[in-house]
Amino acid sequence: MSPAQTAAVIDLAAASDASEHRPLIISLFAAFVVATLCITVWAGRQTKSAADFYAGGRQFTGFQNGLAISGDYMSAASFLGIAGAIALFGYDGFLYSIGFLVAWLVALLLVAEPLRNSGRYTMGDVLAYRMRQRPVRTAAGTSTIVVSIFYLLAQMAGAGVLVSLLLGITSDAGKILIVALVGVLMIVYVTIGGMKGTTWVQMVKAVLLITGTVLITFLILLKFDFNVSDLLGSAAANSGQGSAFLEPGLKYGASATSKLDFLSLGIALVLGTAGLPHILIRFYTVPTAKAARKSVNWAIGIIGAFYLMTIVLGFGAAALLKPGDIIASNKAGNTAAPLAALEIGGGGDSTGGAILLAVISAVAFATILAVVAGLTLASSSSFAHDIYANVIRKGKATEKEEMRAARWATVLIGVVSIALGALARDLNVAGLVALAFAVAASANLPTILYSLFWKRFTTQGALWSIYGGLAAAVGLVLFSPVVSGKPTSMFPDANFDFFPLENPGLISIPLGFLLGWLGSVLSKEKPDKGKYAELEVKSLTGVGAH
């Protein structure tokens, strides 16, 4: 049977299961959507000022914010993409789990507390403290929007794959309609609820995701009598790769190029978190720097436990499902976790399997909705606060005008994300998120670190770092196998993959740091040492922080 015929059989099976259990599936999805909309409307009534909209009034505790950060960070890439990557590539797929977790140490040690002390609502606030406001705010806003859209692509792709599997939708038009539905819900969450609504939705989603993941992990381990060796052995045997499935090199060891791609991926994952806009703005939702530090500690614990469980999800899917069945359902393996839930519950013909599939898919859908809301809020806030209020209106905009601009920006970003998400529906969502990490680490991280810790850093250095890192990362992605040249590319029939690596981090991240240094050294502008001294004291002690 050809791959196309196999895919058709699996899609028909999914459609059959969906039609039989559709009332349950629709009820679960509807219950979550209605519940989160109620939370959003409730929070929207309490959103009266810019501080409420951007930072939730800074009323959340360290634990609440840690839970919300976890909900923001544990995205469709974590639940769907990593499980799929492990199910198809074994050890090499597991490297995503390690990279995403280790990245939090960089965020905790270098940026969480200083950023909370130095800024007000956005990354642009930190940069503008000691540099020329209009150019650096424009650059920061541009970078935030680009990084957020890259991350949004992954969530949109995950939503299309997930709901299509569940409802048996096989047409491209149907999948695009699902992406559009997610985009509309995202716009509603942000425009009505702001940061307060988004934070509560993320907290609820984090609890649901951890609960669902614990359930599937328990059932998979129960299937193998809690013997991890048996689980790994079955996964290796079922994969058709034998012992190679449990060793490095299945995806990133075939050639020198693939080894470089692994190195590039690792650098992007470890350094990217500390530059992600939707994570950075979460540090402003707590009242003090101490609470910001506590929230990151809580997030590390929750996220660490989750990523340990994704190992069981991925290897469990490999042990229970044939690789051909996973690929036939989705080329990039994004449906491995839901299909494993279906199988562990008793298979496609059983009520237990269908219930488990519906529950896990509803949790994953909740994950997507919460993360896209956080991303959209980050990019619309940066546009309204940095570009509209401080660049276009030169600081003369009222809070009401600023919030109106943020809501219109939300609509525009939502439309762009829907259009691009429709094109990216067949790409592995973990790989797409890794691209967002690379762009964030290339443009945002060098600028943040130089601004906080280097007294000779100048406006020119900031602009060179942001625009140079951004252009390098995005440009290399456009000419990489992610966009063209492979069956799983965005445009599989085109062939302009002149850059051989799938992740640009190996080139673009060092370039971002180099340009920041070079721009500052060559600048005729004299750094304001007094302002740097003020920022240093503020970032380290919290004196004068908002």
N, C-alpha and C positions, 0 to 999 in steps of 0.2 A: 504493500500500500504506500502511495506517495505521501510526502509530508502534507501536501494540500488536502488529500483525502482524509488523512489522520486528523488534521485540524477540523475538518468538516464534521467528522464523527464525534469528536469531543465537544464541539460547539452545539451539535444536535442533542448530545447527552445532557449538557448544561441547560439547554433550552427545555428539555423534557422535565428535568428535576425542578427547574424554576417554575414551570407551569403547574406542577403538582403541589409545590409548597409555596407558591407565590403569595398567598394571603399572609403567611408567617413572615416571609422576607419583607414584603411591603410594610407590614405592621412594625417590624423592628426599625426599619429605616425611618418611617414616619414618626415613630416615637422619639427617636433621637433628634430628628430635625425640629419637631415641635418643642421638645424640652429645651433645646439650645436657643431656639427663637424666643421662648419665654424668658430665659435668662438674659438674652440680649436686650429685649424690650425693657425688662426690669432695670438692667444696668443703664440703659439709655436714658431713663427718667432721672437718674442720678448724675448724669454727665452734663454739667452746667458750665464748666470752664475749660480752658485749654489744658490745664494741669490734669483735669479729669479725663479728657479725651486722649492725651498723649501718654500720661503716666499713671492713670487710674487714681489720681489724687494722692499718690504715694502712700496708700493706706494698707498695702498688703504686708503681711509678716514674712520673715525669712522662709518659713516652711511653705506658706502659700505660694510665694514667688518661686521657690525651688520646684514645687509641684508644677507650676505653670511653665517654667523653663523646660522641665522634662516633657511636658505636653507639647511645647513648641518644637523641641529638638527631636523627639522620637517620631519621625515623620513616616510617610508612606515608603520612603527609601529604607528606613529601618525595618519596618514590618514586612514589606513586600519585596523590596529590591535585594536586601542582604540575604534573606531566606532563599530567594531565587538564585543569587550568585553562589551561595554555599551548595545548594542542591545540584547545580550544574558543574561547578568547578572545585568543590571540596575545600581544601585548605586555602587556596587562593581567594575564594569568596569570603572566607572567615576573616581575612585581613581587613575588610571593611569594618567589621565590628570592633577590632582592635584600634583602628585609626580614629573612628568616631569617638571612642571612649578616651583615648590618650589625649585627644585634642582639648578636653576639658581642663587638663592640668595647665596647659598654656593659658587658657582663659582665666583660670583661678589665680595663677601666680603673677601674670603680667597686666591684665586689663580690668578685671572685675571691680576692684576697690578704687583704683585711681580714676577710672572712667566715671563711676558713680559720683565721686567727689568733684570732678572737674566739669561735668556737663549739666545740662538741664533737661533736654528732651531727646537730642539727637547727637550723632557723631560730629556733625558740623559745629555744635556748640563748643566742643573741646578744641577743634582746630582754630575756630575764630577767636578764641581767647587771646592768643598772642600773635595773630597774623591778620592780614587784610581780609575783612569779612566777606565782601561780595564774591571775589574769585574762589576762595576756599569753600564757602557754603555752596556755590554752584557746583563745584567739583564733587563735594561730599554728597550732595543730593543726587547728582547724576549717577555716581557709583552705587549708591544705595538702591536706586531704582533698577539698575542693570542687574546687580547681584540678586535682588529679590525676584526679578522676572525669571532668571535662570532657575532659581529654587522653585518658583511656582510651576515651571514646566514639569518638574518631576511629580509634583502633587497632582496636577491635572492629568498627566499620563497615567498615574496610579488610579485615579478615580475612574477614568474611561475603561481601563482594563478590568477593574474590580466589579463594577456594576454590570458591565457587559457579560462577564462570566456568570454573575448571579442571575441575571434576567434572561440569559440566552440570546443577547443581542449580537448579531453577527455582521450587520451592515456598518460601513464606515459612517454613514449619516447618523445612525443610532448612537454610535460611540461619540461622535462630535456633539450630539445633543446632550449627552451625559456631561461632557466637559463644560458645556454652556450652562447647564443646571448648577454645577458646582460653583462656577464663576458668579452666577446670580446670587446664590446663597452667601458666598464670600462677601460680595458687595453689601448685602443687607446687614450682615454681622458687623462690619466695620462702620458703615455709615450711621447705624442706629446705636450700637453699643460702645464704640470707641475702645479704649484700652480696658476699661472695667469689664465690659461684656466679653471681650476677647479673652481676658485673663480667666474669668470664671469658666468659660467654655473649655479653655485649655486644661484647667484643673480637673474638670469632670472627665474630659477625654483621657487624661493621664491615668486616672483611676481605672477607667474602663479598659484601656489598652493593657495595663499591667495585669489586671484580672484575667482578661482574655488570653494573654500570653502565658500566664501561670497555668491556666486550665489546659491549654494545648500541650505545654511542656510536660505537665503531669501525666496526661493521657499517653503521650509518646513514650515517656520513660516507663510507664506502667506496661505498655505493650512489649517492652524489652526487659521486663522485670527489674527495672532500675539499674541495669547493667550497661554502662556507657560503652564498654568494649564491644558488647554484642551490637549495640546501635551503630557504632562506627564501622564494625565489620560488615554488617548488613548493607550499610550505605555504600561502602566501597565495592562490595560484590554486585549490588543492584545497579551501580552507576556504569558498569561495563569497563571501568578504568582500573580495577583492582587496587593494589596498594598505592598506585600513583595518585589516587583520589585523595589520600590522606597526607600527601607530601607536597611541598612547594613545587610550583612549576607548571601545573596543568594549564593555567591561563597565562601566567606571566613568566614562563621559563622556556618557551619554545624557541625563542630567538633573542638576539641582543636587543632588538627594538622592544620586545615585550618586557624584558627585564628593566629597561629604562622607563617603560610605561608604569611598571610597578613602583619604581622609585619616585616617579612624578606623582602618582596617586598618593603614596604615603606622605610625601611632603605637603600636598594640598590638604589632605584630611587632618593632619596634626596641626597645621598652622591656620586652617580656614575658619574654625569656630570663633576664634578671637576677633575675627573681622566681619562676622555675619551681622547685618543690621538688625534683624528681628530678634537676635539674642542680645545684642548690645543695648537695645532700648529697654529690655526687661530689667536691667540694673537700675533704671530710674523709677521703677514702680514701688520701691521700698523707701522707708523714711530715712535710713542711715546707711553709711558704708558698712557698718558691722552687719546689718541685716542683708546687705548685698553679698557679703562674704558667706554668711550663713546659707543664703539661698543657693549659692553655687555648691556648697558642701552637700546640701540636701539633693541637689540635682545630680551630682556625681554618684551618690549612693543609689538613687533610683535608676538613673541611666545605666550605671554599671550592672545592676541586677538584670535589667532588661536585655542588655547586649549579651550577657552570658546565656540568657534563654534563647536568643536568636540562633545560637550555635545548635541547640537542640532542635529548633524549628527547621533549620536548613538541612542538617544531617538526617533528621526524621523524614523530611520530604524526600530526600535522596533514597532512604531505605524503603519507603512505602510506595514510591511512584517511579515509573520508568522515565528516563531522561527524555525520550521521544514524546511521551504524553505531556510532560511539562512544557517542552518547546512548542508542541503543536497547539497548546492552549494559549501560549504567549511566547513569542520568539526570544524575549529577554529573560524569561523565567519569573516574571512578576506575580504569577498566580500560584506559585509553589506552595506558599503557606495556606491559602484558602483550600487548595486541592488536598493538601495533607490533612486539614481539618475534616474535610468531607470523607476521606479515606479512614481516618482514625475513628470517626463516628459510626462506621459500619458500611461505608460505600455509598454510591450514588442512589441505590435502590432503597436505602433505609431511611426511616424518619429521623433517626439519631444523627446520621451523617448530614442530612439536609438542615436540621436544626443547628448543628455545630457550624456548618458552612455559613448559614445565615447570621448567626451570632458573631462569628469572627469577622465576616465581611462587613457587618454593621459597625463593629469596633474600628476596623480599618478605615471605613468611610468617615467615621467620627474623627479619626486621626487626621485625615486629609482636610476636612472642613476646618478644624482648629488651626492647623499649620498654615493653610492659605490665608486665614483671617489674620494671623500674626504677621505674615509676610506682607500682606497688603497694607496693614496698619503701619508697618515700618516705612514702606516706600511712600505712602501718601503723607505720612507725618513729615518725612524729610522734605518732600516737595513743598508742603504748605509752610512749614516752619523755616526751612533754610532758603528755598528758592523764592517762594511767593512773598512771605512776610519780610525777609531780610535782604533779598536781592531786588525783586521787582518793586515792592512797596517801600524799600529802604528803611525798614523798621517802623513804619507808620501804620501798619495794618492793625485793626482791632482784633481782639480774641475771636469775636463772632465771625469776622471776615476770614480769619486764618482757619477756623474750623470748617467754614463753608468750602474753602479752597481744598482742604483735606478730603472732604466728602466727594467733591467733583474729581479730584485726582484718583480716588478709589474706583470710581466708575470707569475712568479711562484705563487705569492699570488692569482692571478686571477684564475689559474688552480685549486688550493686547494679550493678556495671559490666556484667554479662551482661544484666540486665533493661533498662538504658538503651541499651546497644549494639544490642539487637534493634530498638528504636524508631528508632535513628539510621542504619540500614543504607543508606538511599538518599541521605544527605547527603554533599556533597563533603568528604573528610577534611581537606584543607588548610584549608577554611573552619572546620571544627570545631576544629582545633588553634589557629587564629587566635583563636577565642573563649577557649580556655584561656589564651592569651597575654594577652588583654585582662583576664581575671579576675586573673591573676598580677600584671600591671602595676598594676592598680587597688588591690589589697589588700596584696600583699607588698612590692612595690618601694618605695612611699613609706615604709613602716614601717622597712624595712632601712636605707634611706639616711638618714632622720631619726635613727635610733638610732645609726648609725655616725658621723654628721657634724654633728649639731645638739645642742648641750649643753642647750638648754631643752626638749627633747622629754620628754614625761611619759607615764605609764601611760595616762591618759585619752586623750592624743593617739594613742597606739598603738591603743587599742581603737576609737576613732572612725575611724581610718584603715582598719584591717583590716575591721571589720564594715560600715562605711559603703561602702568601695570594693567589698567583696564583694556587699553587698545591691544596690548600684546596678548592677554589672556583670551579676549573675545575673538581677535583675529586668528589666533592659532586654532581655536575651536572650529571656526568657520571652515578652515582648510584641513580639518582632521577627519579621521574615519567616522567620527560621531555624526557628521553631517552628510558625508557621501562616501561611496566606494565599497560599502559592505551591505549584506542583506538586512542587517539590523540598523542601518543608518537612517537618518531622517529622510534623505533622498537616495534610496538604494540604487536607482538606475543612473544617477549622475556619477561623475568621477573627477573631483577636484580636491582629493585628499593628499595635498602636497606635503603636509606636516604629518609624520608617521605615527605620533603618539596620540592616544585618545584623551589624555589629560595634559594640559599645557603647563602645569605647576612647576616642572623642572626648569623651564625657561623663564616663564613670566614672573614667578615669585622673586628669584634673585634679581631680575631686571627691575622690578618695582622698588626694591631696597636700593639698588645701585643708582637708579634715577633720582630717588629722594636725596641721596648723599651728593650726587653730582650737581643736581639743580641748586642745592644749598651752597656748595663750595663755589660754584661759578656765579652765584647771585651777587649783584652789587648792593643789594639790600642788607642793612646791618640789623641783625636780630636784636629784638628788645630784651636785653638781659633782665631788666626789672620785671617785665611781664612773665618771663620764664621762671624767675624766682618765686613770683606770686603763685603761678600754676603748680610749681613743684610743691610748695607748702600746702596748697589747697588739695592737690591730688593725694598727698601722703597723709595728711592729718584730717581733712574734711572741713577745715575752718572756712567758713563762708560758702559752703556747699548749699545748693537749693534743697 
